[in-house]
Amino acid sequence: MAITTSTTSEDADYLAKRSLRRGTAGWVLLAGLGVSYVISGDYSGWNFGLEQGGFGGLAIAAVIIAAMYFALVLGMAEMSSALPAAGGGYTFARRALGPWGGFATGTAILIEYAIAPAAIATFIGAYVESLGLFGITDGWWVYLAAYALFVGIHLAGVGEALKVMFVITAIALVGLLVFAVAAAPQFDPANLTDIAPTDAAGASPLLPFGFLGVWAAVPYAIWFFLAIEGVPLAAEEAKDPARNVPRGIIAAMAVLLVTGAMVLVLVTGAGGADAMKSSGNPLVEALGDTAAARVVNYIGLAGLIASFFSIIYAYSRQLFALSRAGYLPRRLSVTNRRKAPVLALIVPGLIGFVLSLTGQGATLLNMAVFGAALSYVLMMISHIVLRRREPDMPRPYRTPGGVATTGFALVIAALAVVATFLVDSLAALLCLLAFAGFLAYFGLYSRHHLVASSPDEEFAALAEAEADLT
């Protein structure tokens, strides 16, 4: 059955009720947004990869994943300059792969962004309990307060939210600097290889779980960069998006490459791979009972909050774009007088809060990674298709290396999807089930009720019209 769209005389009113505040963010603020998406991954979560691959396995996985993300970011920088819209990866895939491909990509991103804050909330709860703040010993109060407070700030408007986010992110970066200065004197190379080798193929002190451990560590290496691809979601609210979105996402990636490498080496070298492999608060435990550890513990909470806060922004914009175009219920994209999408902020927040009550931070992390890796595959295919099919599309920024660069990212992302099943098959299967449910909704209902006047559908219609002319 054919995909259908609707165009009515009420289009202007429809879009007026679903508009974002434009011209809010320059490239520095966008770079801060990119760092804030990810920075919690430096504070907690990545270290579980030590249990899968040891230091050597995780380090190799991290190098491979860093290269994949760098290639991914360069590809997304090009697509965001050519197609600046709030849909981000969904917008790119809609133009390249049609409605089915666009919806599949947007859904994978939405799964990632709806689940990641739930995982981070469990880490925030662990930090609050370890600090003894407010006498809280049961994390659900923390989860509820975090969602209520930060969704509330986003409802006040994007300008206010991004400024708060930038300050919190700056504090979190200071915390990493404090950690590095304190951990460097405690660094001992022997700590990197203190996990006893197993009898796995290729096992050694550097690779205690053998060659397979490298692959098993991949989902945790992704935590160093997970969600940076969300920067293009701010395109409709950015100043000169064709220029500033590429600059912002590339600058954010440069910062994260430095912080990720620093944390991996110094945490493991100061605290020991064996002790850090299951820690819920690795930077603090690596420093021991010191004044610096207490400072980092408090600031670490800011790092987790920064990512939690900014990914709320990301899921709301992805849901907003899908809803505005009719792929998901249209009421979800209605904005308030401050131009914030109310239900797109609240509904995923409620779902995330319920998921956080499971307390399974590692499982939720792997579910988010599955959605992310699947979306990367689809986005890199989109870049390659657009380069081949529309070589003359205006591209203010062009990816160095072209399709070879994004082809590399595509291969690694596909392997990462498989790796999520290797590490936690239940988490991956649960995400597949949710993904299938979304696709069933689209196939049975929403593909017949798309909104032709939405920006993403207009991008696609323009491309189809140009193709017909030629």
ROTOR-472452 format. One record per residue (C-alpha): residue number from 0; x, y, z. Coordinates in Angstrom, 2 decimals. Layout:
N
<fivex NUM, <X, Y, Z>>
...
END
This chain:
470
<fivex 0, <0.00, 0.00, 0.00>>
<fivex 1, <1.24, 3.48, -0.80>>
<fivex 2, <2.42, 6.05, 1.68>>
<fivex 3, <-0.05, 8.94, 1.90>>
<fivex 4, <0.22, 12.46, 3.25>>
<fivex 5, <-2.29, 15.12, 4.17>>
<fivex 6, <-2.33, 18.77, 3.17>>
<fivex 7, <-5.13, 20.99, 4.44>>
<fivex 8, <-6.02, 24.68, 4.51>>
<fivex 9, <-5.21, 24.60, 8.20>>
<fivex 10, <-1.52, 23.81, 7.61>>
<fivex 11, <-0.34, 27.22, 8.79>>
<fivex 12, <-2.27, 26.94, 12.04>>
<fivex 13, <-1.09, 23.36, 12.50>>
<fivex 14, <2.57, 24.31, 12.22>>
<fivex 15, <2.12, 27.47, 14.32>>
<fivex 16, <1.09, 25.26, 17.24>>
<fivex 17, <4.19, 23.15, 16.64>>
<fivex 18, <7.00, 25.67, 16.28>>
<fivex 19, <10.31, 25.97, 18.10>>
<fivex 20, <12.20, 29.10, 19.09>>
<fivex 21, <14.73, 29.88, 16.37>>
<fivex 22, <18.16, 31.47, 16.53>>
<fivex 23, <18.84, 30.45, 20.13>>
<fivex 24, <22.16, 28.58, 19.90>>
<fivex 25, <25.51, 29.41, 18.31>>
<fivex 26, <28.24, 26.84, 17.67>>
<fivex 27, <29.78, 27.15, 21.17>>
<fivex 28, <26.45, 26.37, 22.82>>
<fivex 29, <25.94, 23.51, 20.36>>
<fivex 30, <29.38, 22.14, 21.21>>
<fivex 31, <28.45, 22.35, 24.88>>
<fivex 32, <25.25, 20.47, 24.10>>
<fivex 33, <27.26, 17.73, 22.38>>
<fivex 34, <29.62, 17.36, 25.34>>
<fivex 35, <26.79, 17.41, 27.85>>
<fivex 36, <24.99, 14.57, 26.04>>
<fivex 37, <27.99, 12.35, 26.63>>
<fivex 38, <29.93, 13.52, 29.67>>
<fivex 39, <28.17, 11.23, 32.15>>
<fivex 40, <29.77, 8.37, 30.22>>
<fivex 41, <33.16, 9.56, 31.49>>
<fivex 42, <31.96, 9.36, 35.08>>
<fivex 43, <30.27, 5.96, 35.09>>
<fivex 44, <29.21, 3.06, 32.87>>
<fivex 45, <32.23, 2.65, 30.57>>
<fivex 46, <34.13, 0.77, 33.27>>
<fivex 47, <31.81, -2.24, 33.04>>
<fivex 48, <33.72, -2.94, 29.83>>
<fivex 49, <36.73, -3.88, 31.95>>
<fivex 50, <34.74, -6.88, 33.14>>
<fivex 51, <34.19, -7.93, 29.52>>
<fivex 52, <37.58, -7.26, 27.96>>
<fivex 53, <40.03, -6.12, 30.62>>
<fivex 54, <42.00, -2.94, 30.05>>
<fivex 55, <43.48, -4.07, 26.75>>
<fivex 56, <40.17, -5.27, 25.36>>
<fivex 57, <38.35, -2.11, 26.38>>
<fivex 58, <41.20, 0.11, 25.12>>
<fivex 59, <41.18, -1.55, 21.69>>
<fivex 60, <37.39, -1.35, 21.56>>
<fivex 61, <37.55, 2.32, 22.57>>
<fivex 62, <40.01, 3.17, 19.77>>
<fivex 63, <37.81, 1.43, 17.20>>
<fivex 64, <34.65, 3.08, 18.51>>
<fivex 65, <36.31, 6.50, 18.71>>
<fivex 66, <37.27, 6.16, 15.03>>
<fivex 67, <33.70, 5.12, 14.20>>
<fivex 68, <32.22, 8.10, 16.02>>
<fivex 69, <34.65, 10.52, 14.42>>
<fivex 70, <33.63, 9.24, 10.98>>
<fivex 71, <29.97, 9.30, 12.02>>
<fivex 72, <30.23, 12.89, 13.23>>
<fivex 73, <31.85, 14.00, 9.97>>
<fivex 74, <29.03, 12.37, 8.01>>
<fivex 75, <26.34, 13.91, 10.20>>
<fivex 76, <28.01, 17.32, 9.93>>
<fivex 77, <27.51, 17.19, 6.17>>
<fivex 78, <23.90, 16.01, 6.34>>
<fivex 79, <22.97, 18.55, 9.01>>
<fivex 80, <24.37, 21.38, 6.91>>
<fivex 81, <22.32, 20.24, 3.92>>
<fivex 82, <19.11, 19.37, 5.80>>
<fivex 83, <18.90, 21.47, 8.99>>
<fivex 84, <15.73, 20.32, 10.79>>
<fivex 85, <14.74, 19.20, 14.28>>
<fivex 86, <14.50, 15.57, 13.14>>
<fivex 87, <18.26, 15.08, 12.95>>
<fivex 88, <19.04, 11.54, 11.80>>
<fivex 89, <15.38, 10.88, 11.03>>
<fivex 90, <15.34, 13.85, 8.62>>
<fivex 91, <18.43, 12.58, 6.82>>
<fivex 92, <17.06, 9.04, 6.51>>
<fivex 93, <13.63, 10.30, 5.39>>
<fivex 94, <15.25, 12.08, 2.46>>
<fivex 95, <17.51, 9.14, 1.57>>
<fivex 96, <15.50, 6.05, 2.44>>
<fivex 97, <11.87, 7.18, 2.26>>
<fivex 98, <9.20, 7.13, 4.98>>
<fivex 99, <9.94, 3.59, 6.17>>
<fivex 100, <13.67, 4.29, 6.49>>
<fivex 101, <13.06, 7.66, 8.09>>
<fivex 102, <10.66, 6.26, 10.65>>
<fivex 103, <12.92, 3.30, 11.43>>
<fivex 104, <15.86, 5.64, 12.04>>
<fivex 105, <13.84, 8.07, 14.13>>
<fivex 106, <12.45, 5.20, 16.19>>
<fivex 107, <15.90, 3.75, 16.89>>
<fivex 108, <17.10, 7.19, 18.01>>
<fivex 109, <14.01, 7.66, 20.16>>
<fivex 110, <14.57, 4.30, 21.88>>
<fivex 111, <18.14, 5.34, 22.62>>
<fivex 112, <17.21, 8.75, 24.01>>
<fivex 113, <14.19, 7.60, 26.00>>
<fivex 114, <16.15, 4.82, 27.75>>
<fivex 115, <19.53, 6.52, 28.27>>
<fivex 116, <18.18, 9.01, 30.88>>
<fivex 117, <16.70, 6.09, 32.82>>
<fivex 118, <20.14, 4.45, 32.97>>
<fivex 119, <21.73, 7.75, 33.99>>
<fivex 120, <19.06, 8.25, 36.67>>
<fivex 121, <20.15, 5.01, 38.33>>
<fivex 122, <23.75, 6.28, 38.35>>
<fivex 123, <22.59, 9.61, 39.80>>
<fivex 124, <20.77, 7.67, 42.52>>
<fivex 125, <23.95, 5.73, 43.33>>
<fivex 126, <25.93, 8.97, 43.61>>
<fivex 127, <23.36, 10.63, 45.86>>
<fivex 128, <23.22, 7.60, 48.14>>
<fivex 129, <27.02, 7.37, 48.31>>
<fivex 130, <27.19, 11.05, 49.26>>
<fivex 131, <24.49, 10.63, 51.91>>
<fivex 132, <22.61, 13.65, 50.54>>
<fivex 133, <19.30, 14.47, 52.22>>
<fivex 134, <19.42, 11.14, 54.05>>
<fivex 135, <18.18, 9.36, 50.91>>
<fivex 136, <18.76, 5.61, 50.90>>
<fivex 137, <16.17, 4.63, 48.30>>
<fivex 138, <16.94, 5.78, 44.74>>
<fivex 139, <13.40, 6.16, 43.44>>
<fivex 140, <13.02, 9.52, 45.18>>
<fivex 141, <16.09, 10.69, 43.29>>
<fivex 142, <14.75, 9.43, 39.96>>
<fivex 143, <11.43, 11.18, 40.49>>
<fivex 144, <13.04, 14.46, 41.57>>
<fivex 145, <15.47, 14.41, 38.63>>
<fivex 146, <12.78, 13.88, 36.02>>
<fivex 147, <10.37, 16.38, 37.58>>
<fivex 148, <12.99, 19.13, 38.00>>
<fivex 149, <14.72, 18.88, 34.66>>
<fivex 150, <11.67, 18.26, 32.53>>
<fivex 151, <10.24, 21.35, 34.28>>
<fivex 152, <13.26, 23.46, 33.29>>
<fivex 153, <12.90, 22.35, 29.67>>
<fivex 154, <9.25, 23.36, 29.72>>
<fivex 155, <10.42, 26.90, 30.53>>
<fivex 156, <12.04, 27.18, 27.08>>
<fivex 157, <15.10, 26.11, 25.12>>
<fivex 158, <17.18, 29.24, 25.75>>
<fivex 159, <16.93, 28.85, 29.50>>
<fivex 160, <17.50, 25.10, 29.32>>
<fivex 161, <20.61, 25.28, 27.14>>
<fivex 162, <22.21, 27.93, 29.33>>
<fivex 163, <21.64, 25.86, 32.46>>
<fivex 164, <23.03, 22.84, 30.63>>
<fivex 165, <26.15, 24.74, 29.56>>
<fivex 166, <26.96, 25.76, 33.13>>
<fivex 167, <26.45, 22.23, 34.48>>
<fivex 168, <28.64, 20.81, 31.70>>
<fivex 169, <31.43, 23.29, 32.47>>
<fivex 170, <31.35, 22.19, 36.12>>
<fivex 171, <31.54, 18.54, 35.05>>
<fivex 172, <34.60, 19.26, 32.88>>
<fivex 173, <36.27, 20.93, 35.86>>
<fivex 174, <35.58, 17.75, 37.83>>
<fivex 175, <37.42, 15.67, 35.22>>
<fivex 176, <40.37, 18.06, 35.41>>
<fivex 177, <40.47, 17.78, 39.21>>
<fivex 178, <40.38, 14.00, 38.89>>
<fivex 179, <43.22, 13.96, 36.36>>
<fivex 180, <45.48, 16.11, 38.54>>
<fivex 181, <44.79, 13.92, 41.60>>
<fivex 182, <45.01, 10.56, 39.81>>
<fivex 183, <48.21, 11.14, 37.84>>
<fivex 184, <50.54, 10.66, 40.88>>
<fivex 185, <48.70, 7.41, 41.77>>
<fivex 186, <49.07, 5.93, 38.30>>
<fivex 187, <50.76, 2.50, 38.25>>
<fivex 188, <51.07, 0.60, 34.94>>
<fivex 189, <50.72, -2.69, 36.82>>
<fivex 190, <47.15, -1.75, 37.74>>
<fivex 191, <46.15, -1.84, 34.09>>
<fivex 192, <46.68, -5.59, 33.88>>
<fivex 193, <45.71, -6.85, 37.35>>
<fivex 194, <42.81, -9.00, 36.09>>
<fivex 195, <43.94, -12.63, 35.94>>
<fivex 196, <43.92, -14.06, 32.39>>
<fivex 197, <41.28, -16.68, 31.61>>
<fivex 198, <41.67, -19.67, 29.31>>
<fivex 199, <39.90, -17.87, 26.44>>
<fivex 200, <41.53, -17.81, 23.01>>
<fivex 201, <44.21, -15.14, 22.88>>
<fivex 202, <44.10, -14.48, 26.64>>
<fivex 203, <47.01, -12.56, 28.19>>
<fivex 204, <47.52, -10.07, 31.03>>
<fivex 205, <46.58, -7.28, 28.61>>
<fivex 206, <43.64, -9.23, 27.15>>
<fivex 207, <42.49, -11.36, 30.12>>
<fivex 208, <39.31, -12.45, 28.31>>
<fivex 209, <40.99, -13.05, 24.97>>
<fivex 210, <40.14, -11.71, 21.55>>
<fivex 211, <36.41, -12.11, 22.09>>
<fivex 212, <36.70, -9.72, 25.03>>
<fivex 213, <37.46, -6.87, 22.63>>
<fivex 214, <34.13, -7.40, 20.90>>
<fivex 215, <32.27, -7.81, 24.19>>
<fivex 216, <33.70, -4.47, 25.39>>
<fivex 217, <32.39, -2.55, 22.37>>
<fivex 218, <28.98, -1.58, 23.87>>
<fivex 219, <30.74, -0.08, 26.89>>
<fivex 220, <33.25, 1.80, 24.73>>
<fivex 221, <30.25, 3.38, 23.02>>
<fivex 222, <29.32, 4.94, 26.38>>
<fivex 223, <32.29, 7.33, 25.94>>
<fivex 224, <30.49, 8.96, 22.98>>
<fivex 225, <26.86, 7.85, 23.13>>
<fivex 226, <24.35, 10.56, 22.06>>
<fivex 227, <26.76, 13.06, 20.49>>
<fivex 228, <24.80, 12.46, 17.30>>
<fivex 229, <21.99, 14.43, 18.93>>
<fivex 230, <23.55, 17.83, 18.16>>
<fivex 231, <21.70, 18.16, 14.79>>
<fivex 232, <18.41, 17.88, 16.69>>
<fivex 233, <18.99, 21.52, 17.68>>
<fivex 234, <19.19, 22.67, 14.04>>
<fivex 235, <15.85, 24.51, 14.00>>
<fivex 236, <16.79, 26.39, 17.17>>
<fivex 237, <20.33, 27.29, 16.11>>
<fivex 238, <21.74, 30.46, 14.58>>
<fivex 239, <22.88, 29.80, 10.99>>
<fivex 240, <22.46, 26.00, 11.39>>
<fivex 241, <24.16, 25.11, 8.12>>
<fivex 242, <27.38, 26.59, 9.49>>
<fivex 243, <27.09, 26.21, 13.26>>
<fivex 244, <25.77, 22.64, 13.62>>
<fivex 245, <28.79, 21.07, 11.86>>
<fivex 246, <31.19, 23.27, 13.86>>
<fivex 247, <29.44, 22.41, 17.11>>
<fivex 248, <29.36, 18.65, 16.66>>
<fivex 249, <32.99, 18.43, 15.49>>
<fivex 250, <34.21, 20.59, 18.39>>
<fivex 251, <32.27, 18.44, 20.87>>
<fivex 252, <33.83, 15.28, 19.44>>
<fivex 253, <37.32, 16.73, 19.83>>
<fivex 254, <36.70, 17.43, 23.53>>
<fivex 255, <35.25, 13.96, 24.13>>
<fivex 256, <38.20, 12.21, 22.51>>
<fivex 257, <40.50, 13.85, 25.05>>
<fivex 258, <38.31, 13.25, 28.12>>
<fivex 259, <37.54, 9.64, 27.18>>
<fivex 260, <41.20, 8.68, 26.73>>
<fivex 261, <42.17, 10.44, 29.94>>
<fivex 262, <39.51, 8.73, 32.03>>
<fivex 263, <40.14, 5.25, 30.64>>
<fivex 264, <43.87, 5.34, 31.33>>
<fivex 265, <43.90, 7.22, 34.65>>
<fivex 266, <40.96, 5.49, 36.35>>
<fivex 267, <42.29, 2.03, 35.51>>
<fivex 268, <45.90, 2.95, 36.23>>
<fivex 269, <45.09, 4.54, 39.61>>
<fivex 270, <42.37, 2.21, 40.87>>
<fivex 271, <43.18, -1.06, 39.13>>
<fivex 272, <41.20, -2.82, 36.41>>
<fivex 273, <39.90, -5.53, 38.74>>
<fivex 274, <38.58, -3.08, 41.34>>
<fivex 275, <37.10, -0.71, 38.77>>
<fivex 276, <35.35, -3.29, 36.57>>
<fivex 277, <32.12, -3.28, 38.60>>
<fivex 278, <32.30, 0.11, 40.32>>
<fivex 279, <29.26, 2.37, 40.23>>
<fivex 280, <31.47, 5.38, 40.99>>
<fivex 281, <34.86, 4.60, 39.39>>
<fivex 282, <36.51, 8.03, 39.43>>
<fivex 283, <35.90, 8.44, 43.14>>
<fivex 284, <36.90, 4.88, 44.08>>
<fivex 285, <40.07, 5.18, 42.00>>
<fivex 286, <41.18, 8.12, 44.16>>
<fivex 287, <40.45, 6.38, 47.47>>
<fivex 288, <39.64, 8.24, 50.66>>
<fivex 289, <41.07, 11.63, 49.74>>
<fivex 290, <39.86, 15.22, 49.63>>
<fivex 291, <40.09, 15.13, 45.84>>
<fivex 292, <37.83, 12.07, 45.78>>
<fivex 293, <35.19, 13.92, 47.76>>
<fivex 294, <35.37, 16.91, 45.40>>
<fivex 295, <35.12, 14.66, 42.34>>
<fivex 296, <32.22, 12.80, 43.94>>
<fivex 297, <30.17, 15.96, 44.24>>
<fivex 298, <31.17, 17.25, 40.81>>
<fivex 299, <30.54, 13.81, 39.31>>
<fivex 300, <26.92, 14.30, 40.17>>
<fivex 301, <27.01, 17.39, 37.94>>
<fivex 302, <28.39, 15.28, 35.09>>
<fivex 303, <25.56, 12.80, 35.35>>
<fivex 304, <23.01, 15.59, 35.61>>
<fivex 305, <24.44, 17.30, 32.51>>
<fivex 306, <23.86, 14.23, 30.34>>
<fivex 307, <20.51, 13.46, 31.93>>
<fivex 308, <19.39, 17.04, 31.37>>
<fivex 309, <20.57, 17.32, 27.77>>
<fivex 310, <19.26, 13.93, 26.61>>
<fivex 311, <15.82, 15.01, 27.82>>
<fivex 312, <16.20, 17.80, 25.27>>
<fivex 313, <17.21, 15.27, 22.61>>
<fivex 314, <14.34, 12.86, 23.12>>
<fivex 315, <11.83, 15.71, 23.13>>
<fivex 316, <13.07, 17.08, 19.78>>
<fivex 317, <13.18, 13.66, 18.14>>
<fivex 318, <9.65, 12.87, 19.33>>
<fivex 319, <8.54, 16.39, 18.34>>
<fivex 320, <9.79, 15.93, 14.77>>
<fivex 321, <8.23, 12.49, 14.33>>
<fivex 322, <4.93, 13.68, 15.77>>
<fivex 323, <4.82, 16.93, 13.78>>
<fivex 324, <5.18, 14.93, 10.56>>
<fivex 325, <2.43, 12.51, 11.62>>
<fivex 326, <4.60, 9.42, 12.18>>
<fivex 327, <3.56, 9.39, 15.84>>
<fivex 328, <0.41, 10.91, 17.41>>
<fivex 329, <0.29, 14.58, 16.45>>
<fivex 330, <-0.69, 15.85, 19.89>>
<fivex 331, <2.80, 14.98, 21.10>>
<fivex 332, <4.32, 17.86, 19.09>>
<fivex 333, <2.15, 20.75, 20.33>>
<fivex 334, <4.34, 23.45, 21.88>>
<fivex 335, <3.54, 25.87, 24.72>>
<fivex 336, <3.91, 29.65, 24.69>>
<fivex 337, <7.64, 29.25, 25.44>>
<fivex 338, <7.92, 27.07, 22.30>>
<fivex 339, <8.66, 23.90, 24.26>>
<fivex 340, <6.97, 20.62, 23.15>>
<fivex 341, <5.05, 19.76, 26.32>>
<fivex 342, <3.95, 16.16, 25.80>>
<fivex 343, <7.15, 15.31, 23.92>>
<fivex 344, <8.98, 16.21, 27.14>>
<fivex 345, <6.58, 14.61, 29.61>>
<fivex 346, <5.59, 11.28, 28.02>>
<fivex 347, <9.11, 9.85, 27.49>>
<fivex 348, <9.98, 11.22, 30.95>>
<fivex 349, <7.22, 9.13, 32.51>>
<fivex 350, <8.38, 6.05, 30.59>>
<fivex 351, <11.99, 6.66, 31.62>>
<fivex 352, <11.02, 7.09, 35.27>>
<fivex 353, <9.21, 3.73, 35.25>>
<fivex 354, <12.25, 2.08, 33.64>>
<fivex 355, <14.59, 3.65, 36.18>>
<fivex 356, <12.63, 1.97, 38.98>>
<fivex 357, <14.12, -1.35, 37.85>>
<fivex 358, <17.49, -0.09, 39.10>>
<fivex 359, <19.19, -2.03, 36.29>>
<fivex 360, <21.57, 0.65, 35.08>>
<fivex 361, <23.81, -1.72, 33.10>>
<fivex 362, <20.86, -3.37, 31.31>>
<fivex 363, <19.30, 0.00, 30.48>>
<fivex 364, <22.68, 1.18, 29.22>>
<fivex 365, <22.87, -1.78, 26.83>>
<fivex 366, <19.32, -1.13, 25.61>>
<fivex 367, <20.26, 2.47, 24.82>>
<fivex 368, <23.41, 1.30, 23.04>>
<fivex 369, <21.38, -1.08, 20.86>>
<fivex 370, <19.08, 1.73, 19.71>>
<fivex 371, <22.08, 3.99, 19.09>>
<fivex 372, <24.05, 1.43, 17.07>>
<fivex 373, <21.04, 0.57, 14.92>>
<fivex 374, <20.43, 4.27, 14.19>>
<fivex 375, <24.10, 4.72, 13.23>>
<fivex 376, <23.80, 1.97, 10.62>>
<fivex 377, <20.76, 3.65, 9.10>>
<fivex 378, <22.24, 7.16, 9.20>>
<fivex 379, <25.47, 6.12, 7.51>>
<fivex 380, <23.49, 4.31, 4.81>>
<fivex 381, <21.58, 7.58, 4.39>>
<fivex 382, <24.79, 9.55, 3.84>>
<fivex 383, <26.02, 7.09, 1.24>>
<fivex 384, <22.66, 7.04, -0.58>>
<fivex 385, <22.43, 10.85, -0.62>>
<fivex 386, <25.97, 11.16, -1.99>>
<fivex 387, <25.17, 8.69, -4.77>>
<fivex 388, <21.60, 9.78, -5.57>>
<fivex 389, <21.88, 13.55, -5.04>>
<fivex 390, <25.49, 14.54, -5.75>>
<fivex 391, <24.44, 18.12, -6.55>>
<fivex 392, <22.55, 18.72, -3.30>>
<fivex 393, <23.88, 21.95, -1.70>>
<fivex 394, <26.27, 20.89, 1.08>>
<fivex 395, <27.85, 23.82, 2.95>>
<fivex 396, <30.05, 21.25, 4.70>>
<fivex 397, <31.37, 18.11, 2.99>>
<fivex 398, <32.64, 15.02, 4.80>>
<fivex 399, <36.40, 14.48, 4.30>>
<fivex 400, <36.79, 11.13, 2.56>>
<fivex 401, <33.14, 11.09, 1.48>>
<fivex 402, <31.44, 7.69, 1.43>>
<fivex 403, <34.68, 5.91, 2.42>>
<fivex 404, <34.50, 7.70, 5.77>>
<fivex 405, <30.85, 6.92, 6.44>>
<fivex 406, <31.27, 3.41, 4.98>>
<fivex 407, <33.83, 2.70, 7.69>>
<fivex 408, <31.42, 3.97, 10.35>>
<fivex 409, <28.68, 1.80, 8.86>>
<fivex 410, <30.73, -1.40, 9.15>>
<fivex 411, <31.74, -0.74, 12.76>>
<fivex 412, <28.19, 0.26, 13.73>>
<fivex 413, <26.85, -2.99, 12.25>>
<fivex 414, <29.37, -4.96, 14.31>>
<fivex 415, <28.32, -2.96, 17.39>>
<fivex 416, <24.68, -4.02, 16.86>>
<fivex 417, <25.81, -7.66, 16.90>>
<fivex 418, <27.98, -7.02, 19.97>>
<fivex 419, <24.96, -5.87, 21.99>>
<fivex 420, <23.48, -9.35, 21.59>>
<fivex 421, <26.79, -10.87, 22.70>>
<fivex 422, <26.87, -8.85, 25.92>>
<fivex 423, <23.18, -8.71, 26.89>>
<fivex 424, <20.85, -10.58, 24.56>>
<fivex 425, <17.80, -9.83, 26.74>>
<fivex 426, <18.35, -6.06, 26.50>>
<fivex 427, <18.81, -6.25, 22.73>>
<fivex 428, <15.72, -8.45, 22.29>>
<fivex 429, <13.58, -6.11, 24.38>>
<fivex 430, <14.64, -3.20, 22.17>>
<fivex 431, <13.92, -5.24, 19.05>>
<fivex 432, <10.44, -5.93, 20.39>>
<fivex 433, <9.81, -2.22, 21.01>>
<fivex 434, <11.22, -1.40, 17.58>>
<fivex 435, <8.88, -3.92, 15.95>>
<fivex 436, <5.92, -2.40, 17.80>>
<fivex 437, <6.73, 1.06, 16.45>>
<fivex 438, <7.05, -0.28, 12.90>>
<fivex 439, <3.72, -2.10, 13.22>>
<fivex 440, <2.05, 1.18, 14.26>>
<fivex 441, <3.54, 2.92, 11.25>>
<fivex 442, <2.60, 0.16, 8.83>>
<fivex 443, <-0.98, -0.16, 10.05>>
<fivex 444, <-1.84, 3.48, 10.74>>
<fivex 445, <0.49, 6.46, 10.64>>
<fivex 446, <1.94, 6.01, 7.15>>
<fivex 447, <-1.52, 6.90, 5.85>>
<fivex 448, <-1.68, 10.11, 7.91>>
<fivex 449, <1.60, 11.93, 7.31>>
<fivex 450, <1.67, 15.75, 7.24>>
<fivex 451, <2.89, 16.99, 3.86>>
<fivex 452, <3.61, 20.50, 5.14>>
<fivex 453, <6.04, 19.39, 7.86>>
<fivex 454, <9.68, 20.33, 7.12>>
<fivex 455, <10.88, 16.74, 6.75>>
<fivex 456, <8.13, 15.78, 4.33>>
<fivex 457, <8.73, 18.99, 2.37>>
<fivex 458, <12.44, 18.15, 2.07>>
<fivex 459, <11.49, 14.77, 0.63>>
<fivex 460, <8.78, 16.19, -1.67>>
<fivex 461, <11.26, 18.72, -3.06>>
<fivex 462, <13.74, 15.96, -3.80>>
<fivex 463, <11.07, 13.88, -5.56>>
<fivex 464, <9.95, 16.90, -7.63>>
<fivex 465, <13.53, 17.62, -8.70>>
<fivex 466, <14.00, 13.97, -9.63>>
<fivex 467, <10.86, 14.06, -11.78>>
<fivex 468, <12.11, 17.14, -13.61>>
<fivex 469, <15.40, 15.45, -14.48>>
END
